[in-house]
Amino acid sequence: MQGTIATFDPRTRAGTLLLDDGTELAFDADAFQRSGLRLLRLGQRVVVEAEATGLISRLAIPGIG
């Protein structure tokens, strides 16, 4: 699934994103760490990998990985 970064705190490396259906999801520093990214910007599109529980496990840039 895909979404848009709504908030991101570079200090804590956690934030929230809005899915295309308008649902807001939080992601923690672990999910960001697994992305391999160094920074996220507000409004950036991301692909979200989530566990069955709904917990975000990883973020990625669409088309990159």
DRENMAR-272856 format. One record per atom (N, C-alpha, C, CB): x, y, z; residue number from 1; residue in three letters. Coordinates in steps of 0.2 Angstrom, whole numbers, plus 5000, padded with zeros to 4 digits. Glycine has a CB too. Example, Ala and Ser with C-alpha at 12.3 -4.5 7.8 and 13.67 -1.06 7.14 Angstrom:
! DRENMAR-272856
> u, v, w, vonu, kelum
> 5066, 4972, 5039, 1, ALA
> 5062, 4978, 5039, 1, ALA
> 5066, 4984, 5039, 1, ALA
> 5057, 4978, 5045, 1, ALA
> 5064, 4989, 5035, 2, SER
> 5068, 4995, 5036, 2, SER
> 5064, 5000, 5039, 2, SER
> 5070, 4997, 5029, 2, SER
END
This chain:
! DRENMAR-272856
> u, v, w, vonu, kelum
> 5004, 4994, 5000, 1, MET
> 5000, 5000, 5000, 1, MET
> 5004, 5006, 5000, 1, MET
> 4995, 5000, 5006, 1, MET
> 5002, 5012, 4998, 2, GLN
> 5005, 5018, 4998, 2, GLN
> 5002, 5023, 5002, 2, GLN
> 5006, 5020, 4990, 2, GLN
> 5006, 5028, 5004, 3, GLY
> 5004, 5034, 5007, 3, GLY
> 5008, 5040, 5007, 3, GLY
> 5003, 5032, 5015, 3, GLY
> 5007, 5045, 5010, 4, THR
> 5010, 5051, 5010, 4, THR
> 5013, 5053, 5017, 4, THR
> 5006, 5057, 5007, 4, THR
> 5019, 5055, 5018, 5, ILE
> 5022, 5057, 5024, 5, ILE
> 5018, 5063, 5027, 5, ILE
> 5029, 5058, 5024, 5, ILE
> 5015, 5063, 5033, 6, ALA
> 5012, 5068, 5036, 6, ALA
> 5016, 5072, 5041, 6, ALA
> 5005, 5066, 5039, 6, ALA
> 5020, 5068, 5045, 7, THR
> 5024, 5071, 5050, 7, THR
> 5031, 5066, 5050, 7, THR
> 5021, 5071, 5057, 7, THR
> 5036, 5069, 5051, 8, PHE
> 5042, 5066, 5052, 8, PHE
> 5047, 5070, 5057, 8, PHE
> 5046, 5064, 5046, 8, PHE
> 5049, 5067, 5062, 9, ASP
> 5054, 5070, 5067, 9, ASP
> 5061, 5067, 5066, 9, ASP
> 5051, 5069, 5074, 9, ASP
> 5065, 5070, 5063, 10, PRO
> 5072, 5068, 5062, 10, PRO
> 5076, 5066, 5068, 10, PRO
> 5076, 5072, 5058, 10, PRO
> 5074, 5069, 5073, 11, ARG
> 5077, 5067, 5080, 11, ARG
> 5075, 5060, 5082, 11, ARG
> 5076, 5073, 5085, 11, ARG
> 5069, 5059, 5082, 12, THR
> 5066, 5052, 5085, 12, THR
> 5066, 5047, 5079, 12, THR
> 5059, 5053, 5088, 12, THR
> 5066, 5050, 5073, 13, ARG
> 5065, 5045, 5067, 13, ARG
> 5059, 5042, 5066, 13, ARG
> 5071, 5040, 5067, 13, ARG
> 5054, 5045, 5069, 14, ALA
> 5047, 5042, 5069, 14, ALA
> 5042, 5047, 5066, 14, ALA
> 5044, 5040, 5076, 14, ALA
> 5036, 5045, 5064, 15, GLY
> 5032, 5050, 5061, 15, GLY
> 5025, 5047, 5059, 15, GLY
> 5034, 5053, 5055, 15, GLY
> 5021, 5050, 5055, 16, THR
> 5015, 5047, 5053, 16, THR
> 5014, 5048, 5046, 16, THR
> 5009, 5051, 5057, 16, THR
> 5010, 5044, 5043, 17, LEU
> 5008, 5045, 5036, 17, LEU
> 5001, 5044, 5035, 17, LEU
> 5012, 5039, 5032, 17, LEU
> 4998, 5047, 5029, 18, LEU
> 4991, 5046, 5027, 18, LEU
> 4991, 5041, 5021, 18, LEU
> 4988, 5053, 5025, 18, LEU
> 4987, 5036, 5022, 19, LEU
> 4986, 5031, 5017, 19, LEU
> 4981, 5034, 5012, 19, LEU
> 4983, 5024, 5019, 19, LEU
> 4981, 5032, 5006, 20, ASP
> 4977, 5035, 5000, 20, ASP
> 4970, 5035, 5002, 20, ASP
> 4978, 5031, 4994, 20, ASP
> 4967, 5031, 5007, 21, ASP
> 4960, 5031, 5009, 21, ASP
> 4959, 5036, 5015, 21, ASP
> 4958, 5024, 5011, 21, ASP
> 4964, 5039, 5017, 22, GLY
> 4964, 5044, 5022, 22, GLY
> 4965, 5042, 5029, 22, GLY
> 4957, 5047, 5022, 22, GLY
> 4967, 5036, 5030, 23, THR
> 4968, 5033, 5036, 23, THR
> 4975, 5035, 5038, 23, THR
> 4968, 5025, 5036, 23, THR
> 4976, 5037, 5044, 24, GLU
> 4982, 5040, 5047, 24, GLU
> 4986, 5034, 5051, 24, GLU
> 4982, 5046, 5052, 24, GLU
> 4992, 5033, 5049, 25, LEU
> 4996, 5027, 5053, 25, LEU
> 5002, 5030, 5055, 25, LEU
> 4997, 5021, 5048, 25, LEU
> 5004, 5028, 5061, 26, ALA
> 5011, 5030, 5064, 26, ALA
> 5016, 5025, 5062, 26, ALA
> 5010, 5031, 5072, 26, ALA
> 5022, 5027, 5062, 27, PHE
> 5028, 5022, 5061, 27, PHE
> 5033, 5024, 5066, 27, PHE
> 5031, 5023, 5053, 27, PHE
> 5037, 5019, 5068, 28, ASP
> 5042, 5020, 5073, 28, ASP
> 5049, 5021, 5070, 28, ASP
> 5042, 5015, 5079, 28, ASP
> 5054, 5022, 5074, 29, ALA
> 5061, 5022, 5072, 29, ALA
> 5063, 5016, 5069, 29, ALA
> 5065, 5024, 5077, 29, ALA
> 5061, 5010, 5071, 30, ASP
> 5063, 5004, 5068, 30, ASP
> 5060, 5003, 5061, 30, ASP
> 5060, 4998, 5072, 30, ASP
> 5054, 5005, 5060, 31, ALA
> 5052, 5005, 5053, 31, ALA
> 5056, 5009, 5048, 31, ALA
> 5044, 5007, 5052, 31, ALA
> 5057, 5015, 5051, 32, PHE
> 5062, 5020, 5047, 32, PHE
> 5069, 5017, 5046, 32, PHE
> 5062, 5027, 5050, 32, PHE
> 5072, 5014, 5051, 33, GLN
> 5078, 5011, 5050, 33, GLN
> 5078, 5006, 5045, 33, GLN
> 5080, 5008, 5057, 33, GLN
> 5073, 5002, 5045, 34, ARG
> 5073, 4996, 5040, 34, ARG
> 5072, 4999, 5032, 34, ARG
> 5067, 4991, 5041, 34, ARG
> 5070, 5005, 5032, 35, SER
> 5069, 5008, 5025, 35, SER
> 5076, 5009, 5022, 35, SER
> 5066, 5014, 5026, 35, SER
> 5081, 5010, 5025, 36, GLY
> 5088, 5012, 5022, 36, GLY
> 5088, 5019, 5020, 36, GLY
> 5089, 5007, 5016, 36, GLY
> 5083, 5023, 5022, 37, LEU
> 5083, 5030, 5020, 37, LEU
> 5086, 5034, 5025, 37, LEU
> 5076, 5033, 5019, 37, LEU
> 5089, 5040, 5024, 38, ARG
> 5092, 5045, 5028, 38, ARG
> 5087, 5050, 5031, 38, ARG
> 5098, 5048, 5025, 38, ARG
> 5082, 5052, 5027, 39, LEU
> 5077, 5057, 5029, 39, LEU
> 5071, 5056, 5025, 39, LEU
> 5081, 5064, 5027, 39, LEU
> 5065, 5059, 5028, 40, LEU
> 5059, 5059, 5024, 40, LEU
> 5057, 5066, 5024, 40, LEU
> 5054, 5054, 5028, 40, LEU
> 5053, 5068, 5019, 41, ARG
> 5051, 5075, 5019, 41, ARG
> 5043, 5075, 5019, 41, ARG
> 5053, 5079, 5013, 41, ARG
> 5040, 5080, 5022, 42, LEU
> 5033, 5080, 5022, 42, LEU
> 5030, 5080, 5015, 42, LEU
> 5030, 5087, 5025, 42, LEU
> 5025, 5076, 5013, 43, GLY
> 5022, 5076, 5007, 43, GLY
> 5025, 5070, 5002, 43, GLY
> 5022, 5082, 5003, 43, GLY
> 5030, 5067, 5005, 44, GLN
> 5034, 5062, 5001, 44, GLN
> 5030, 5056, 5000, 44, GLN
> 5041, 5061, 5004, 44, GLN
> 5029, 5053, 4995, 45, ARG
> 5026, 5047, 4994, 45, ARG
> 5030, 5041, 4996, 45, ARG
> 5023, 5046, 4986, 45, ARG
> 5027, 5036, 4999, 46, VAL
> 5031, 5030, 5001, 46, VAL
> 5026, 5024, 5000, 46, VAL
> 5033, 5031, 5009, 46, VAL
> 5030, 5018, 4999, 47, VAL
> 5026, 5012, 5000, 47, VAL
> 5027, 5009, 5007, 47, VAL
> 5030, 5007, 4994, 47, VAL
> 5022, 5006, 5009, 48, VAL
> 5022, 5004, 5016, 48, VAL
> 5021, 4996, 5016, 48, VAL
> 5016, 5007, 5020, 48, VAL
> 5025, 4993, 5020, 49, GLU
> 5025, 4986, 5022, 49, GLU
> 5022, 4986, 5029, 49, GLU
> 5032, 4982, 5021, 49, GLU
> 5017, 4982, 5030, 50, ALA
> 5014, 4981, 5036, 50, ALA
> 5013, 4974, 5038, 50, ALA
> 5007, 4985, 5037, 50, ALA
> 5013, 4973, 5045, 51, GLU
> 5012, 4966, 5047, 51, GLU
> 5005, 4965, 5048, 51, GLU
> 5016, 4965, 5054, 51, GLU
> 5003, 4959, 5049, 52, ALA
> 4995, 4957, 5049, 52, ALA
> 4992, 4961, 5055, 52, ALA
> 4995, 4950, 5051, 52, ALA
> 4996, 4963, 5060, 53, THR
> 4993, 4967, 5066, 53, THR
> 4992, 4974, 5064, 53, THR
> 4998, 4967, 5071, 53, THR
> 4994, 4976, 5058, 54, GLY
> 4994, 4983, 5056, 54, GLY
> 5000, 4988, 5057, 54, GLY
> 4988, 4986, 5059, 54, GLY
> 5004, 4985, 5061, 55, LEU
> 5011, 4988, 5063, 55, LEU
> 5015, 4989, 5056, 55, LEU
> 5015, 4984, 5068, 55, LEU
> 5017, 4995, 5055, 56, ILE
> 5021, 4996, 5049, 56, ILE
> 5028, 4994, 5051, 56, ILE
> 5022, 5004, 5048, 56, ILE
> 5030, 4989, 5046, 57, SER
> 5037, 4986, 5047, 57, SER
> 5042, 4989, 5043, 57, SER
> 5036, 4979, 5045, 57, SER
> 5041, 4993, 5037, 58, ARG
> 5046, 4996, 5033, 58, ARG
> 5043, 5001, 5028, 58, ARG
> 5049, 4990, 5029, 58, ARG
> 5046, 5006, 5027, 59, LEU
> 5045, 5011, 5022, 59, LEU
> 5049, 5010, 5016, 59, LEU
> 5045, 5018, 5025, 59, LEU
> 5047, 5012, 5010, 60, ALA
> 5051, 5012, 5004, 60, ALA
> 5049, 5018, 4999, 60, ALA
> 5051, 5005, 5001, 60, ALA
> 5053, 5020, 4995, 61, ILE
> 5051, 5025, 4990, 61, ILE
> 5048, 5021, 4984, 61, ILE
> 5057, 5029, 4988, 61, ILE
> 5042, 5023, 4982, 62, PRO
> 5039, 5019, 4976, 62, PRO
> 5044, 5019, 4970, 62, PRO
> 5033, 5023, 4974, 62, PRO
> 5045, 5013, 4967, 63, GLY
> 5049, 5012, 4962, 63, GLY
> 5057, 5011, 4963, 63, GLY
> 5049, 5017, 4957, 63, GLY
> 5058, 5012, 4970, 64, ILE
> 5065, 5011, 4972, 64, ILE
> 5067, 5005, 4976, 64, ILE
> 5068, 5017, 4975, 64, ILE
> 5062, 5003, 4980, 65, GLY
> 5063, 4997, 4984, 65, GLY
> 5060, 4996, 4990, 65, GLY
> 5070, 4997, 4985, 65, GLY
END
